[in-house]
Amino acid sequence: MAEEKEKPKAESEEKKKVRKGKKPHKNKPASEKWKKYKIEGDKVVREKTCPRCGPGVFLMQAKDRIYCGKCHWTEFMGKPSATAGKEVKK
């Protein structure tokens, strides 16, 4: 069996081509702010907003915390303590 030897590539083929000029336009994903509002009866109710940034900046909700992507404010939702629902006898 004859083995094929690789041919040495020319220097121009090894280097990647650098394109100049305008880059192609890429669309941004929608902000989906409409998901942060709920209609209850005749009123529009907003989800929780950032206490530092003010109204208009909504908080991300994870399973154990809420977070502001603008100012990085975080509030943790800790596990309820063992004595939270029980009465303490004196």
Buried (B, 14 or more C-beta within 10 A) or exposed (E): EEEEEEEEEEEEEEEEEEEEEEEEEEEEEEEEEEEBEEEEEEEEEEEEBBEEBEEEBBBEEEEEEBBBEEEEBEEEEEEEEEEEEEEEEE
